[in-house]
Structures are given as C-alpha cells and as structure tokens.
Amino acid sequence: MFPALETELKQETLPDPYEDFMYHHLQYYGYFKAQRGSLPNSATHQHVWKNKPPYLVSGSFGEREDVIPDPLQKEKLLWPTCLPSTVRRQIEAVSRDSLMLRSPLKSRQLLHDKFGEVKPCLQEPRDLFAFFSSSGPLQAPRWPIECEVIKESLCHIEWVPPQPEYFYQPTGNEKLPEIVGEEKGTVVYQLDSVPTEGSYFTSARVGGKRGIIRELAVTLQGPEDNTLLFESRFESGNLQKAVRVDTYEYELTLRTDLYTNKHTQWFYFRVQNTRKDVTYRFTIVNLLKPKSLYTIGMKPLMYSQLDADTHNIGWRREGKEIRYFKNNTEDGQQTFYCLTWTIQFPHDQDTCFFAHFYPYTYTDLQCYLLSVANNPVQSQFCKLRTLCRSLAGNTVYLLTITNPSRTPQEAAAKKAVVLSARVHPGESNGSWIMKGFLDFILSNSPDAQLLRDIFIFKVVPMLNPDGVIVGNYRCSLAGRDLNRHYKTILKESFPCIWYTRNMIKRLLQEREVLLYCDFHGHSRKNNIFLYGCNSNDRKYWLHERIFPLMLSKNAPDKFSFQSCNFKVQKCKEGTGRVVMWRMGILNSYTMESTFGGSTLGNKRDTHFTTEDLKSLGYHVCDTLLDFCDPDRTKFMQCLAELKELLQKEIYKKFNELGQDMDLEGSWSDISLSDIESSTSGSDSSLSDGLPVHLLNIAHEVNQKKKMHKKKKKKPLQTRKQRNEQYQKNNLMRELKLTEDILLHGRDKGSSLDPSKMTSLILTKHKERMQTEKPGFTVSCSPKRSTNPSQEPVPDMKPSWSRNRFPATKRGRAAMTVYPSLHIYTYP
C-alpha cells in the first residue's frame, strides 16, 4: 500500500534526524546511557504495549548514572526479595518478547495496527518519566561515597501484637547508670569514616564507599565470649559507637545527621551473639532533646530474628528500668541527654534489632510501588512517575490516583488532594500512615472508588529518600531540614522540595486543591493531631478546623483535636503547610503522629502499632468523604461546635487576664492567633540557612565584598554633588573660624554680642573668598577647577550661566544661622 515506505524498511536505515536529536538530548540529561543501537524503537514498544497487559510498564526513566559520575562500576540493580516468582516470570517473558519483536525501524513515533502493520502516522508524545523498566528490577539505593554499607539485605515481617502494649510504669527504683565512656570501657564497635559538620556531600554510588567492607565488631575469642556484636551499616541504620563498660552493660553513641553535628534521635541497629535469661543494659549517651516520650512510658522496639522465623513474631515493645535523664557534662560543653533501659533476650545466639520506631526503608517503598505497578487493576487508575532525583540520584516517586473520566468536562471538574510523607527521614510513622492510605485508596471498596471518581490524588510517599537510606533523623544530604526550605529557589540543593512545590503550583493553575497534608512524627506528645493555618478570610472563618474535628470524631481513640494548633509562626514560614497555604490551599496541614501511643478512649496508655497507623490512613479517606458530602449537615454541625468551643476559649482567656468583656456582637472578630498558643511544643528546628556545600562559598563572597567596600571610595558623580560637597567643606571652615574667634575673644576677657559676631564672621568670610577666588562673588557657587593648585586663571570667567543654579539653592543667607547657633552652644 505504501511502496516507498516498504522499500525504505528493506534498505539499511539511514540516521533519522529526530532520532539523532532525541538520542543526544536524553543522553545529555542522563535518561539513557545505552549505546545507540541498543535503544528500543517505537514499533517494538507499541506492539508490546498493545499485546501485553498495561500494568507491565514499557520504557524506562532510566538509571541516571551521570547524576553522580561513577565510571569504575556500573549501576547495580537488585531483584527485590518481596516479589513473587510469578511476577518475575511475567517480566522476563515481556523482556524476551521485546527482543524478538525488535525491528530495524528507527522512529518511535509510528503506530501499529492490531495486525502489526505499520501506520504512517505519528502517535502522541509519550511521557518522558516512566516508572519501572520492562526488565523489572529496582534501582539499588545510592549512598554517599563516605558511607560503608554491608552486603546483607534485611527484611522484617509485619506483625500486630495480639494484646495491647501498655506504657512502661516507672517504679521510682530505676537505676541511674554512671556514664564512664571509652576511657574506662572497651570500644566494641565504631564507625570511623562518618561525614560530620565541616564536610559536605560530593557524590554517591550504589554500595557507598569503595573497597573491602571492614569488620567493625570485635573478634570473638571463642564460644564462651559473650561480647555483643553490633552493626548499623545497613539501610536506615544509625549507631556510631558502642562501648562495653561492664559484662552486660553497653554505652551507645548515635551518629548525627550526615554533614551536621546535631539531630540525634533516630536509632536502628543490630546485635548478635546474645545470651538468654541475662539482663543487659543499654544506655544511649548523646541525645539532644530535653523532653522525650520515654519519660512518660514509651518503650523501645525490639525484633528477634529467631522469633520471626519460628513463631512469626515481629517488632514488639520491650524494656524495663527505662529512664531519660540529663548527662552530667563539664561546664562549657554541649548538654546531652541519656536514655537507658534493660532487657532480656528471648534466645541464645540470636540476631536482634533495636529501633526508635517501626522502620520503613526506601527499599520497602520500592517493593510496594512495584507491586502496584504490576497489578492489572490498580495500574489502571494509579500512574507512577518520577518526580525528580535526589542529591544522591535516588528516585523521588510521584503517584497520580484517579479513575478515568468519561468526558473532558468531568476531568476538569475534579478537585485535587496532595499528600506527602518522610520529609523528615527519622519519622517513619508517616510512611505507615501513607501505606494505610494507599492500601485503602487503591482497593475496590465503594468508598475508595467514589473518592477516585471525584478527586485526583497526587502522592509523594517519600520526599527525602537520601535521608531515609543513610539513617538521618531530620535532614537531607544538604545538611538542612527540608521542611524549612519550601520557599527555596535552590533547585540543585533541594530538588525534592523544589519539584514538589513546582508540581503543586502547576496543579493549582489547572484545578482547585482541596487539601494538602504532610505526614510527620512527634517525639514529645502522644496521640495524633494536626497543625493548620488560621484563615484570614471572614467568609471561610473556622473552616480550616472542620476537617481535623471530623477526623477526631472518626478516630476518637487515636486523634486528639485538643492537641491541634492553627497558629502561623514566623519560624514556620518555610514549612510545607504554610507555603501551600499562602499559595492558596485553605486546608493545608501537617499531620503529627506520636512515636508513643494513645491517651484516648479504648487505647488509653497503649503504644501504637503499625496497624493503628495504617488505620489512620483509612480514616483520612473516610473523613474526606464526610468533608465533601453534598449533604452539609455534618459540615454545619462541626462549624457550630467550633464556634461554641472558640467562644468558651475566648472567655477562658479573658478570665485568666482578669478582664470582663461582652462578646455578644464582637467575639467573632477577635484574632484567632491572639488566643492560641504557639506550636513550640512541636519538633521544630530553625532553618540553618544555605546548604552546607554553599556556606564556604557564601562566606568567601561576603569577605570579598567587605574588602571591596573598604578599598573602594565612592566618587561624586554629578556636578550638583560636587557643589554640595564644596559647600559642606566651606561650612566646616566657617565653624572652625567661629571657634577660633570665640576662643580669641575669651582670651582677651571681652564679651561679644552675637549679632556683631555674625557680621564679623561674614566680613571675614567675604574677604577670604575674594582673596582665594578673585572674579567670584560669595553668592556664586564656585565650580571646581581642573588646576592642581585649585586657583583659577586670573580674569577667567565662569563657563556656565548664572541662572543655571538658582540663588535659593546656592545662596549663603542660610549659612548665617549656623555660626550663631554654634556660638550659643558654648557655656
């Protein structure tokens, strides 16, 4: 039918200009590193896409190896152990088919019909950012090149304790251990090459530091040696040093966030060579927060590998004699706080883990998202894309969840909901809430289907993958708290935040964003609560509090409305909720979930489990339906309840101040910020300014500017400025002359009349001016001469007209006031 096209296909294919351009373009931006001949073509991709299930995503964003050059070792890919064998076989089958179907046709834009024939027309441009490659494996995490990483892969089972795990009840007899340090103890584990303050991130690679991984734990002297073997060089691990101070007692030092000297809170490490029925004591000696949930009953988490393998038991709360106390440091040193607890391991020769909270790693997220991508049903309404790459080159994933719309008008009418988590990497509770939300919204529940029909969900499940991978508590590899930099313009230093804000900005241009919520964790308050922003618009007065109040009614044993706060502080201007609120999202929140547990209802004084946190993700969806219910009964009931609560709060505030006020007509005009306390109880950290790698550059630039300002004297640019300077110099000479005359008169013991003194000064001044500048009168504003002696040529007339400078601006009449005033200031 198209002989010219068939002839061209039979002949050797000539370089296509479009193909050549796209090849260089994608290679330049790091989306392809393959050879030109190995690039897939459009015919192959279209045929595979037509004949294979759509959930097997064809094409790839690619492994961006040139983000951090690593020429000595190719990017390693790993098959996640969480994938079932059937999924692996499907992916391998697609890979074989794509190789068999490869044709010499270069262009990727030509379409195939259902019989496999080439159609001479162009398809719509495909998305540049696809999710997973057709070969199926995930990209292994990339680490800073300073970090040593063990080769073992860790996997923990999910498990819900059959009985509630109650808070620890202090007895008052808890031992307060003496901190002795390595001077009196033995170091049994220590990380040497840990980047701290003063250094900054330079590059990353899979596997971290090159070379042989050393054994940091001590070597056992025999089967009777009961020294514990510590390890934390795995994903999300954090332990820098362990010192054995007694047979069964160890002092532990946590690693600060990389490239900083602070933020020690998150811990996650492994111990081996345990002994049963022996009481061990662990003491973490370098915590920085003066307050902690450990003081009101929170217990650490422990995981036994033998229990998991034999009894299917996962993470559980353990520990006795728990105390959180201030370390007695010397004067002038930084104040540290200690956490100590005792424990008995359940088995001999067991491998156990301790953690601040239930870990959720970057690999856990990738396994979950890959299962979604390979689900034939979920992939129809959940599109997975790459939002950006982190500093280390790890992928920041973006999920778009919505049911396909039948008409363009229906699609345009949908409102958006934006959710994110793990901007603070040590707050893993945010990931568990996010997992619960995704489990529900991707299910076949009628409520989930309804939500997908009326909303478009934009979800960023892990905003700070670099921090999660290396085991940071609060910062990214820039050494800064990302949740204080949402206003940043430094795209290269804070890519995850910059691209998230930019995505939301574009989304706001397309449609209304009904709700924004960022999931966090809290280390000093129990329960779950929200931070929001008070609306200044009287039309929407108190509306930002309706969603939290509804959520507290749907989850009364977990969510505390009393702990919610809606005050916008200056130090929080760079946070996600405030920036999105100022961009126009009325319902903009930070959800804080405790590391501890609940003090409400049936769950009072019990720790939260992963199932509790995941259930809150479901309650978010349920509350969203109530919030948008066309029947506004619930909405108006909550609004009326909020007005009543606020009125009581106002009366309470006035009573505390000892004031009486009639609030019948004006109480709703009172600023909500005036009656609300600050969120200083939150886990807040002030912005540290520029990222670490820019601090030295900024300091050098500032020093150069200061030196330049000192050396450079600003010249007088205009004639008017020169004349004004000349008049100022004359005035200074007159004042000096006045002082001389006054002092001379005092020496003679005579008194001078001020009027006579003024006339005398003017006479002297006129004589001096005529002597120095012949040809000029006093009333004329002189022009600076180019003669080095400053004396004009005799009989030379000025080269400008007299009316150029009006007498009102250059006259000397006003100058008579200053000498007389100056005279009166003397005693």
Secondary structure, DSSP 8 states (H G I E B T S, - for coil): --HHHHHHHHS-----HHHHHHHHHHHHTTS--S-GGGS--HHHHHHHHHHS-TTS--S-----GGGS--TTS---EE--TTS-HHHHHHHHHHHHHHHHT--S---S-EEE-TTS-EEEEE-----S--SS-TT--EE--EEETT-B--S----------SS--B-----S---------TTTSEEEEE------TT-----EEETBS-S-----S----STT----EEE--STT-B--EEEEEETTEEEEE---STTSS------EEEEES--BT-EEEEEEEEE--S--GGGGT---EEEEHHHHHHH----EE--EEEEEEE----TTS---EEEEEEEEBSSTT--EEEESS----HHHHHHHHHHHHT-TTHHHHEEEEEEEE-TTS-EEEEEEE----SSHHHHHH-EEEEEEE-SSTT-THHHHHHHHHHHHHTS--HHHHHHHHHEEEEEES-S-HHHHHHT-SS--TTSS-GGG-TT---TTTSHHHHHHHHHHHHHHHHS-EEEEEEEEEESS--SEEEE------GGGTTGGGHHHHHHHHHSTTTB-STT-B----GGGTTSHHHHHHHTT-SEEEEEEEESSEE-SGGGBTEE--HHHHHHHHHHHHHHHHHHT-SSTHHHHHHHHHHHHHHHHHHHHHHHHHT-----TTTGGGS-HHHHS--STTS-------S-HHHHHHHHHHHHHHHHHHHH------SHHHHHHHHHHHHHHHHHHHHHHHHHHHHHTT----HHHHHHHHHHHHHHHHHHHSTT--TTS-----SSTTS---TT---SS-GGGS-HHHH-SGGGGHHHHHHHHT--
